[in-house]
């Protein structure tokens, strides 16, 4: 599965007057689609790749191409969306969509700044503003025209060109966008105001024991203790709800109360907050759990490794697979959560009760996954699970399962978890009770190498939220409030079984600059706000799962990455300036219990533009170069090579693996195998020569 950052642009009008056409980046599921092919073209090389994929290489001049002629069943008033899927890791300067008019001329629909797309992404233009010709008066050779503005040599892929009817979501997006966005902005302001607020009282300990919860804090006046369930955002909680108990502080303002943990549901993920005695105002921030008793967590030691080399692990079932000869000590494993546990019966799935509710697990999927995890445990490989909520939709655009957030758009590959309701939040909690209980068991004579997950990565590249962890077009504070509750639920649920488990925030190589498009955020700002919000309600041990690809994913010469700096204002963090990340997280405001945040480099790699020896040497040099950089930073715990084998069709002609799609070893295979061994030194002259050669002036 490809998981690159998608830097997508979605341009909307300032009002609902629809004075100009809209660019929708929405997954096309509407019926009555009419497929189109590419047609005449100029100043662009078009090569068919199979499976309907075309590769476009821009040349000098004015690269453009026509589509095929629209068939007789094309109805402009009905088929008001022009759509395609595309892959463009380097983006374009602009793209212009035109169409042929009845008199043979061309009308411009709109020119747009072209977004980056480092995964296959849908792209759709609203044609409804193009005046349809009278019935029977359309041009007999009606075509669409795409003009591509970019540097000569730039490459992109396209597939599934079509005209179609708009989806209900696209129609609603026009109708309700302005009102909805104003409501979201107001909610974001309320979130920021809550976390920035100073209160006279505080709760500093929420201890989860086997049967009871102990709350310890300080208040200048008598108060009431209010319980807040995990599906309720803190800023929306009301102080006048039924209180848990009265608080009578001692002469120093200190208090301690013991509460039943279950009433009847387990309240291990509840927050606790102090309200005034008459319950008309809040006296404190809410507080999440801060500690767990010995009767809760199992006696598990934190796993450590003697080096940082790791890989993104496919679900291999063979302990003798050659991938293990690479000498890896770390692995990421993708986990599509809804494929493991469901809140509805599924054919062949088995029941699993949790807190008097019926869930169902997939024994086949679990067996395969746990076989992989057991092999990794046997080989002392530390596992980081990447938690994914698929954004699958019915043909009408509606969600296929309850974990899809109600505000997620269909254009997203994944969704942020649905924590907006009690039922879906309970399902989310059930998932991690189920998984953590199974994957945090100590060794026994019967099972000396039980499957274990040490790190939980949430979810994928959340600064590119529109594509990878979609919640709709949200202000940053509103997006992070849900993301933070997801992290809290995973952290507190897994800590019930493993006292060393950690959660990690997944981010791309963007840093102080925002990639184009809605649903994208500035990474530095995300970390600053996430840290402030987590401290306000009781800090916990979270880390960063960063993806420092070279700035240009197609170019492995990361030592030449342009425009980077060594300070916190750098637009990107790549292997060239990776030292910026540990320096940033070592600031006092980010420390946890006096220690820097843990860092996983959980997805990155170096492309071989071709399979030539020269390009393979560039990839190999990149691998050696990055390990030279990261060894100086023990806080960088792992480097997970993105993939083991090339998948050029699925990844837009990128070749990031260390074997080809046919299984042939690249030079990078031997180099990666030798990293962190005595054989690594023999490759150093190669790295130095490649860097010297590529850095020489033309």
N, C-alpha and C positions, 0 to 999 in steps of 0.2 A: 504494500500500500504506500503510495507516495504521500508525503506529508510536508510539502514545502509551504512556505508562507506565500499567500496569494495577496498581491497588492492591487486591489481592484478599485476602480472608480465607479461611483454611482452618482449621477448628476440629477438634481431635482430642481424644479422651478421655485421661485420665491413665493408663489401663491398658487391657488388652485385655478387660476385663469387659463392655464395651459397655453401660454403664449408661445411656447416653443416645445419641441418634442422632448420626451423623457428617455433617458437611458435606464433600462431595467436590467439588473443582473440577477435574474430570477430563473430558477429551474423550470424549464418548459415542460409542462405535463398536459397542456390543453389538447383536446382532440382536434381532428380535422386539419392536421398539419400537412402542408404540401412541400415535399422535398425539392431542393434546388441543387444543381451542380455548378461547379465553376465553369466559366466560359472563356471568351476572348480575354487576353491579358497583355500587358506591356510593362517593360522595365521591372518585371518580377518573374522569377523562375518558379514554376509550380510543379511539384513532383507528387504523384500519387504514392501513398505509403501502404495502402491496403486498409481494409476495414473502414473505408470511407474517409480516411485521414489524408489531408493534403499538406505538404510542407511548402511554405512560401519563403523565398529568399529575395530580399529587396536588392535592386540594382540601382545604378545611377539614373537620374531622370525623375520621372513621376510614376512610381509603381502603382498600378491599379489593376483591377480585374472586374469583368462583368460576371453576373450569374448566368445560368442557362435561362432560356425564355420561360416565363411563367406559363403553366399549362392552362387550358380553357376553363378548368374549374376554379381558378384563382379569382376570388371576389374581393376587391379592395376594401369595400365597406365591412366585410366580414373578417377577412384575414388581415388584421390590423397590427400584427407584430412580425417583424423580421428578426429571426433568431439564428444563432449558431453557437457552437462550442469552440473554444480556442485555447491555445497554450503559447504564451509569449513571455518567457522569463526575463527578457530585457526590455519588454514594452515597446511602444512606438511613440513618436512625438504627437501624432494625431491620427484620427481616422475619420473619413468623411463618407457618409452614406448618401447616395443619390438614387433617383429612379427615373425611368424613361416616361416622358409625358406623351399624351395622345398625339401631339403635333410632331413627335420625333425628337424633341429637345430633352434636356435633363434638368431636373429640379433637385436642389440640395435639400436633404432632410435636416442634417445638422453635422457640424464638425465638432469633434470631441477630443479632449486630451485622452490619449489611449492609456488604459491602465496596464500595469504589470500583471501577469498571470503565470504563476509558477506551479499551477496544477490545471487540469482541464476544468474550464469554467464556462458556464452559460453566459451568453451576451445577447441581449434582445433590445431592439429599437421599437418604440411606439410609433406606428405609421399613421395613427388616427388624425394627425394634424395635416397630413398630405391630402389635399383635396382630391377625392376620387372622381374620375371622369364620368360623364353621363353613361348610362347603360349602353353598351355596344360601341362606345366611342374610344375605348382604350387602344393604345398602340398595339398593332398585331404582333410586335416583337418586344413586348413588355419585359424588361430586365431590371435588375438592381445593379448598382455600381458601387464598388468599395475602393476608395483611394487611400493608400497607406503611406503615411509620412514617417520616415525613419532613416537611420543611417544606412548607407549601402552595406550589404553583407548581413544585416539583421535578419534573423530567422524566426518564424512562428509557424504553428500548426493550426489548422481549422478542420472542423468536421460538422456534420449535421446541419448544413445550411437549409433553411426552410422559412416559409411564411405560414402563419397560423393564427388562430383566434387567441385573444388574450385570456389568461387565466382569471378566475375570480379574484385572486390575490392582487393581480396587476390592476384590475379595475378598482378594487378597494384602496390600493395604494394611492391612486390619484385622488379619490374622493375624500379620504380621511387623513391624509398624511399631515397636513398642517395642524389640524386640531390635535392629533395624537402626539406630534412632536412637541407641541407646547405643554401638554400634560406631562410628558417624560422629562422635559427640562425642569418643570416645577418640582417634580418628585426628586430629581437629582439635586436640586438646591436644598431640599429638605434633608436629604441624606447627608450632604456635606455639612449642613448646619448642625445636625445631630452629633456627628463625630467631632466637630470642632468645638462643641459646647463644653463649658466648664461646669461641673456640678459640685455641691458641697460635700456629698457623701461618696463612698466608693466601696466596691467589693473586690478584695484582692485574692481570695481563694475560693474556688468551688471544687471540693474534693469528692470524687466519685468512688464510693465504697461498694462492697458487694450488695448491701441491702439499703444503704442510706447515702444521702448527699449532705455534705457539711458545707455551709456557707459562712465565710468569715469576712468581716469588713469593718468599716468605720462610718459613723453618722453623727452629725451634731445635734440630732433631734430624734425623737421616736418616729418610727417609720413602719411601712408595710412592705413585705417582700412579695414581689409579683413574678410569676413564672411566665416565660415567653417561649412558646413552642418553636421548633426550627423552621416551620414554614412561614412564620411572621417576621417581616423585616423589623429591626429594632426601632426604626424611626416611626413606624406605623403602630407600634404597640400603644395601648391606652393605659394610663395610670389608674383608671377607675374600674378596672375589671376585678373579679373576685380575687382577693389576695390570698397568698399561701399562708401567711402568718404575720403576727405583729412583731416588730423589732424594738427591743428596749435596750439601748446602748448603756454601757457602764459609765462611770464618772469620766473616763478618758475617751468616751465615744466609741469604744470597741464593742463588737457583738459577735456572737457565734450561735448558729442554729443548726440543728440536725433535722433532716426531712426524709420521708420515705422516698426511695428511688423510684418505685413503681406505684402508679396511682391512676388507673391500673397499668397504663402503658409505661414503658421504661423512659425515664426522663434524663438519660445520660447525655442527650444532646440539647437539653433546654438551656436557655439563658435565664439569669436571675437579675432582677432590677429593683431598686428601692424607690418607693413612692412616698409622698408625704402622708402623714397619719390620716388626714381626711381624703387622701387619694385624689387630690386635684392637680398635683404637679409631680414631676419626676425629680428625684434627689441624686440620681447617679446614672452613669452609663450602664448598659446591660453587661453581664459578665458570663462568658462561656466557661466550661470546665477548665481547670488549671492543673489538676493532679488526679492520680488514680491509685487506689489502695492496692496492696500486695495480693489481695484476694481477687482482684479484677484482671490485671495483666499477667501473662505467663512469664516465666523466668527465661527470657530470651536475651542473648547478647547481641549488640549491634555488630553486623557483619562489616568487615573491612577488607581491603585488598592491598597488595603490595605494589600495584601499579594501576594506571588509569585506562588501559586498553580494553575497549568493549565493542559491541556491535548491536545493530537492530536485529533481533533474533526471529527468523521465520519459525513457524510451529513444527519444527523437526521432531520426529519420533525416534530417531536413530542415534544412540549414544556414540556411535563410531563415525558419525558424519564428519567430513573433512573440515567443516567450519570450526570444529573444536581444536584442530591442530594449529589454529592461529594464536593460541595462548591467551585468549580473552579472559578477563576477570569480571566483566560487567555485561549485562544484556538488557535491552528494552524489549518488552513484549506488548503488542497491541491487544487491548481487551475491549471488545464491543460489548458493552454491558448488557444490552437487551438480548444478546444471544446466549447469555448464561442464566439469567433469572427473569421470569415474567410475572406480572401481576394477574395474568389471565391464563387459563388452561391452554396447553399447546399439545398437538399430537405427539406422543412419545415422551413428553416431559413428565417428571415426577413431582408430586406435591411436597412442599416444604412449608410448615406453618411458622409464622413469626408474629408474636404478640397477638394471638387469636385471629390472625388474618391468613388467608391462603395464598401462597406463592408457589411457583413451579420452576424447577431447574431443569436444564438441558443436560442429561447424563452423557450423551455422546460428545457434545462440545467440551464439557468439563473433563472427560476422560482424556481427550486429545491434548487439551491445554495443560492438564496436570501431569501428563507424561513428559511434556517439554519442561515444565517447572521442576520436576523431579530429577531429570537429567542435569539441568543447570545446578540444582542443589548438590548433586553428587560430585559435580566438577568444581564446586566452591565458586560459582559464578553468582554475583549479586544481581538480583532482578529488580528492575524498575518497571512497573506496569503503567502503560499509557491508557488512560480511561476515556473511552469514546462513547458518545451517545449519538447513534446514527439518526440523521434527519430524513428518514424515509417517509414518503408521502403516497397516499392513494392517488389514483388518476385525477380526482377532483381537487387535489392539492391539500387535502386534510391530513393531519398526522396519522401514522400507523400505530403509534404506541404512546402511552401517557407520559413518558419521560421527555418528550419533545416540548420545549418551552412554548407556551401559548403565543409569545410574541416573536418566535423564531420565523424567519422567512424561508421560503422553499429553496432559495438560492444557496443556502448553506449546506456543506457536505455533512457537518455535524451540528448538533444543537447543544447549547448550554442546558444542564439538567433543569427539568421543570420543578422548581421549588416554590411555586406560587400557590400550591394547594396542599391541604393536609394529606390527601391520599397519595399523590405522586411523591411527596417528600417522605412519607412513610416507606414507600417502595424503594426510594433511594437509600434510606437508612438500612432497609432489609438487605439490599444488595451487599453492603459492606460488612454487615454482620455475617452474612453467609460466606463471603469470600475471605474475610480476615480470619474467621474461625477456622476455615479449612487450610489457609495458607500461612498460619502462624503457629503451627503445632511443633512442639519440641521433638527431637529425635527419640525413637523408641527402638528396642531390639527388633520389633516387627517391621518398623519403617525407619531405617537409619537415615534416610535422606528425604524427609517430607518436603513437598513443595512449599516454597516460601517466597513471598513478595516483601521486600524491604522498603521500597519507595513507591509512592503513588503519584503519578504525574497527571496534573489537571489542566486542561484536557488536551487541546493541541493548539499551539501558536495563537494564544488568545489576543495578542495585539492585532491579529488579522481576523477579528471576530466574525466579520460578515461571511467569510468562507469556512473557517475551521471550527469555530465554536459560536454558532449564530444565536443571537437573541434579538434580531432586528436592529434597526438603526437607533442606538442608545447613546445618551450622554455617558461619559466615562464613569462617573460616580454610580450611576444606576446599574451599569453593567457589572462593575466591580462588587457592588453589594451582593448580587446573586452569586457571582463567582466566589466571593469570600465565604458565603454560607455553604457553598458546595465544598470548599476546602475544609471548613470547620467540621462538617458532617463526616467527611472521609477521615480527617485526622482523629476526631474524638471516637468514632466507631472503631477504627483499626487499633487505636491505643488501648481499647478494652482487652485486646488479645496480645498485642505486641507492644511493649513499653518503649520500643526504639523506632517504631514506624514513623515515616515522615511524608509530608506532601510537598510537591514541587510545582511552581508556576511555570507554564510552558510559554516560551517567547522566541521570536525570530531574531535575525541579526540586525534588524532596525534598532535604533537607540534613541537619539535625541531629535530625530526627524520623523515626521509622520508620512507614511506612504499614502498615495492618493486614494481617494474614495471614502465613502461612508463606511462605518463599521470597522475602521482601523484607528489605532490609538498609538500614542508615543510611549515607547517602552519605559523610558526613564520616569515619566509621569505616572504610569501604571504602578511601578514598584514603589514610588514615593507615597502614593495615595493608599495602596494596599497595606504598606507597613503602618502608616498612620492609623488606618481603620482597625487593623488587627491589634495594635497596642491599646487603643481606646477601650476594647472589650476583653483585654487579657491576652497578651502575646502568646504565641505558640510556635513550635519548631517547624517553620516552612522554609523551603529553599527555592532555588531557581534552576529550571531546566532550560538551558539556552541552546540556540541553534546557530552557531557562528559559521555559516557558509561563507565562502568568498563573496565579495560584493556582487560580482557577476557570476551567477551560478554556472554559466557555460565556460568560464575562464578559470582554470585551476591555479593560475599564477597569483595567489592571494598576497604575496609579498609586494605586488604592484598595485594593490587596491588603492584607488585614488580618493582624495577628499577626506581621508580619515585623520583624526587627531588622537593624542594620547590623554585627553582630558575628558571630563564628563559631558562635554558639549559635542562630542563626535557624532556624526549622523548615523554611523553604523559601528558595530563591534564585530570584527571578523578575526580570523587567526592572526592577522597582522598586528592588531592592537588589543588582543584578548586580555591583556593585563588591566584594562580599564574596568572590566566587570568585577574581579575580586577587590580592586581598590574601592569601587563604589560601594559594594556590600560590606566593606570593612569599616565604614563610617559608624560612629557611635549610635546613630539613630536606627541602624539596621541590625545591630548585634542582638543576639538572643542569648541571655544569661552570660554575657561577656564574650561570646564566641561569634565569629562571622557566619553568615548563612552558608549552608552547603550549596555547591554548584555541580550540576550534572550538565555536561555538553551532550545532550541527549539525542541530537540529530544533526549531522553535517557530513560532508564528503567533498571529494574533488572530482570534477568531470574529466573524462577523456574525450575531447571534441571528436576525435577519430580513434581508430584502433592502431594508428601508426606508432612505431616505437618512440618517436619524439613526444607524442601526446601521452603515451603511457609513462614516460619519464617525468613529465610535468605533474601527473597525478601522484607518482611515487614521491617526488620532491615535496609536494604539498603535505603528504602524510608525515614525512620526516620533519618538515618545518614546523608543523603545529605541535608535534610532541616536544620538540626543542623548546617551544614557547611555554607549554602548560606544565612541564615538570617543575618549574620554579614556583608553582602555586598549589600546595597541598590541598587547599580548600576546593580546588577543582578535582572532584573525586573520580570522575569518569569521562571518557571520550567514547561515545557510541557512534561508530561508523554507520552512516545511514543505511547502506545496504551491502549485501554480500554479492549479489549478481546484478548485471545490467538489465534494465527494463526500458529500452529506448522507446517502444511504442507507447507504453503507459506513461512515460515521463517526458514526452515531448522531445525525443531524440537525445536527452541527457543520458550519459553513461557514467553513473556514479559508483558502480560496483567494482569489485576487484577480480571478478571473473566475468566473462562475456555471457550473453544470453544462451550461448551454446555450451557453456561450461568450461571454456578454455581459460586458464589462469592468465591474468595480466601481470605485468611487472609489479604492480601494486600489491598483488597477493603475496609475493615473496617478501617485499619490503614490510608489509604490515605484519606478517608472520615473524619477521626478525626484530621488529621494534621491541625494546625492553629485553633484548637478549644480547649476548656478546657479539652476535653477528650483525647487529645494527651498524656498527662502526664501518663495516665494509661498504655501506651504501652512502656514506657521507660525501665522498668525492662526487658522486652522481648529483646529490642535492646542490652542492656548491656550484657545479658546472651548469646545472639547469638554471639556477638563480642568476648566475653570471650571464648566461646566454640570453635569457629573456629580459634581463635588465639593461642589456647593451643598447645604446641608441641605434635607430634604424640607419 
